Amino acid sequence: MGTAVGLSSDLSSGAIDRFRTLPMWRSAVLMGRSVADVLSATLCVAIVAVTGLVIGWRPDADALSIVAGFAIPIFFAYALSWACACLGIVSKGPESAQGVGLVIFFPLAIVSNAMVPTQGMPAWLQTIANWNPVSAVTAAARTLFGNPNPSASIHTWPMEHPIIAALAWSCAILIVFVPLAAHLYRRRTTG
């Protein structure tokens, strides 16, 4: 959400107009915001990992799998930063960007296997949760860490292939939202 709120704030305050007077690549602001979001996500992942280690969590996998278990959620966060960039560009202000983002992303996180196993959900909600990109990322991380993954027994493609599904979701989000963000930013800042 940092990208959405930050871009919206920069566009509302006139900071982007000042940037436009500088000899810089037009998309540098978008790239900078997305990189800042991924650095923030990396810090959050590190804090959660250290906290987990302190209270007894231990990955049961080799070093490469553990690195991949951290990389997939960070890559997904990077992809989502581009969707948030679009949200920030089209919103009226930072508060609306944050509010709309919360309405979109909160259910995405809640209706997933990140908090509870999806097997206990009603059938219609279970189908949504099993195809949710957050569920794929969560299942991929659990698989790569060698930790128990309750979703592994679910017979839907994303839960049977969580690593591929998580990477596919992240790539699909990037394919859609990187050019869209660039287009929206160009349109909003030209003229």
C-alpha positions as CSV (number, residue, x, y, z in Angstrom):
1,M,0.0,0.0,0.0
2,G,3.0,2.3,0.4
3,T,3.2,2.7,-3.4
4,A,-0.5,3.7,-3.7
5,V,-0.5,6.2,-0.8
6,G,2.9,7.6,-1.7
7,L,2.1,8.1,-5.4
8,S,-1.2,9.6,-4.6
9,S,0.4,11.9,-2.1
10,D,3.1,12.9,-4.6
11,L,0.6,13.6,-7.3
12,S,-1.7,15.6,-5.0
13,S,1.1,17.7,-3.5
14,G,2.8,18.7,-6.7
15,A,6.0,16.7,-6.0
16,I,5.6,14.9,-9.3
17,D,5.4,18.3,-11.1
18,R,8.7,19.2,-9.6
19,F,10.2,15.9,-10.7
20,R,9.0,16.6,-14.2
21,T,11.3,19.6,-14.4
22,L,14.4,17.4,-13.7
23,P,16.2,15.6,-16.5
24,M,15.2,12.1,-15.4
25,W,13.5,9.0,-16.8
26,R,9.8,9.5,-16.6
27,S,9.1,6.1,-15.1
28,A,11.8,6.5,-12.4
29,V,9.2,7.6,-9.9
30,L,7.2,4.4,-10.5
31,M,10.3,2.2,-10.3
32,G,11.5,4.0,-7.2
33,R,8.2,3.5,-5.4
34,S,8.0,-0.2,-6.4
35,V,11.6,-0.8,-5.2
36,A,10.9,1.0,-1.9
37,D,7.9,-1.2,-1.4
38,V,9.9,-4.4,-2.1
39,L,12.6,-3.2,0.4
40,S,9.9,-2.6,2.9
41,A,8.4,-6.1,2.3
42,T,11.9,-7.5,2.7
43,L,12.3,-5.8,6.0
44,C,8.9,-7.1,7.1
45,V,9.8,-10.7,6.0
46,A,13.0,-10.4,8.0
47,I,11.2,-9.2,11.1
48,V,8.6,-12.0,10.9
49,A,11.4,-14.6,10.2
50,V,13.5,-13.5,13.2
51,T,10.4,-13.4,15.4
52,G,9.4,-16.9,14.2
53,L,12.9,-18.2,14.9
54,V,12.9,-16.7,18.4
55,I,9.6,-18.4,19.3
56,G,10.6,-21.8,17.9
57,W,9.8,-21.9,14.1
58,R,12.4,-23.8,12.2
59,P,12.4,-24.4,8.4
60,D,13.1,-28.1,7.5
61,A,14.7,-27.6,4.1
62,D,18.0,-26.9,2.4
63,A,19.4,-23.3,2.1
64,L,18.3,-22.9,-1.5
65,S,14.7,-23.8,-0.7
66,I,14.7,-21.5,2.3
67,V,15.9,-18.6,0.2
68,A,13.2,-19.4,-2.4
69,G,10.7,-19.6,0.4
70,F,11.5,-16.0,1.2
71,A,11.9,-14.8,-2.4
72,I,8.4,-15.9,-3.6
73,P,6.5,-13.7,-1.1
74,I,8.9,-10.8,-1.8
75,F,8.4,-11.2,-5.6
76,F,4.6,-11.3,-5.0
77,A,4.8,-8.1,-2.9
78,Y,6.8,-6.5,-5.8
79,A,4.1,-7.5,-8.2
80,L,1.4,-6.1,-5.9
81,S,3.2,-2.8,-5.7
82,W,2.6,-2.3,-9.4
83,A,-1.2,-2.9,-8.9
84,C,-1.0,-0.4,-6.0
85,A,0.8,2.1,-8.2
86,C,-2.3,2.0,-10.5
87,L,-4.5,2.5,-7.5
88,G,-2.5,5.4,-6.3
89,I,-2.5,7.1,-9.7
90,V,-6.2,6.9,-10.2
91,S,-7.2,7.8,-6.7
92,K,-8.3,11.3,-5.6
93,G,-5.9,11.4,-2.7
94,P,-3.8,9.4,-0.3
95,E,-6.8,8.6,2.0
96,S,-8.9,7.2,-0.8
97,A,-6.0,5.2,-2.1
98,Q,-5.5,3.6,1.3
99,G,-9.2,3.0,1.8
100,V,-9.8,1.4,-1.6
101,G,-6.6,-0.6,-1.2
102,L,-7.8,-1.9,2.1
103,V,-11.2,-2.9,0.7
104,I,-9.4,-4.8,-2.1
105,F,-6.4,-6.4,-0.3
106,F,-7.9,-7.2,3.1
107,P,-10.4,-9.8,1.8
108,L,-7.6,-11.1,-0.5
109,A,-5.5,-11.9,2.7
110,I,-8.4,-13.1,4.8
111,V,-10.0,-15.4,2.2
112,S,-6.9,-17.5,1.9
113,N,-5.1,-20.3,3.5
114,A,-2.7,-17.9,5.3
115,M,-4.7,-17.8,8.5
116,V,-6.7,-21.0,8.5
117,P,-6.9,-24.2,6.4
118,T,-9.5,-23.8,3.7
119,Q,-10.9,-27.3,4.2
120,G,-13.3,-26.0,6.9
121,M,-14.7,-23.2,4.7
122,P,-18.0,-23.5,2.8
123,A,-17.5,-25.1,-0.6
124,W,-18.0,-21.9,-2.6
125,L,-15.6,-20.0,-0.3
126,Q,-13.1,-22.8,-0.3
127,T,-13.0,-22.7,-4.2
128,I,-12.2,-18.9,-4.0
129,A,-9.6,-19.4,-1.3
130,N,-7.9,-22.2,-3.1
131,W,-7.5,-20.1,-6.3
132,N,-6.5,-17.0,-4.4
133,P,-3.0,-15.8,-5.2
134,V,-2.3,-15.3,-1.5
135,S,-3.1,-19.0,-0.9
136,A,-0.6,-20.0,-3.6
137,V,2.1,-17.8,-2.1
138,T,1.4,-19.1,1.4
139,A,1.4,-22.7,0.2
140,A,4.6,-22.2,-1.8
141,A,6.4,-20.7,1.2
142,R,5.3,-23.5,3.5
143,T,6.4,-26.1,0.9
144,L,9.8,-24.5,0.3
145,F,10.4,-24.2,4.1
146,G,9.6,-27.9,4.5
147,N,6.9,-27.0,7.0
148,P,3.4,-28.6,7.3
149,N,1.2,-27.5,4.5
150,P,-2.5,-28.3,5.1
151,S,-3.3,-27.2,1.5
152,A,-1.1,-29.9,0.0
153,S,-4.0,-32.4,0.2
154,I,-6.4,-30.2,-1.7
155,H,-7.0,-31.3,-5.3
156,T,-7.0,-28.0,-7.1
157,W,-4.2,-27.0,-9.4
158,P,-2.8,-24.1,-7.4
159,M,-2.6,-26.1,-4.2
160,E,-1.1,-29.1,-6.0
161,H,1.5,-26.8,-7.7
162,P,1.9,-23.9,-5.3
163,I,5.3,-22.7,-6.4
164,I,4.4,-22.6,-10.1
165,A,1.0,-21.0,-9.2
166,A,2.6,-18.3,-7.0
167,L,5.2,-17.5,-9.7
168,A,2.5,-17.5,-12.4
169,W,0.2,-15.2,-10.3
170,S,3.1,-12.8,-9.7
171,C,4.1,-12.7,-13.3
172,A,0.5,-12.2,-14.5
173,I,0.1,-9.3,-12.1
174,L,3.3,-7.7,-13.4
175,I,2.3,-8.3,-17.1
176,V,-1.0,-6.5,-16.5
177,F,0.0,-3.8,-14.1
178,V,3.5,-2.6,-15.1
179,P,2.3,-1.3,-18.5
180,L,-1.0,-0.1,-17.1
181,A,0.8,1.9,-14.4
182,A,3.2,3.4,-16.9
183,H,0.3,4.3,-19.2
184,L,-1.8,5.8,-16.3
185,Y,1.2,7.7,-15.0
186,R,2.1,9.1,-18.4
187,R,-1.6,10.2,-18.9
188,R,-1.9,11.7,-15.5
189,T,1.4,13.7,-15.6
190,T,1.3,14.9,-19.2
191,G,-0.3,18.2,-19.9
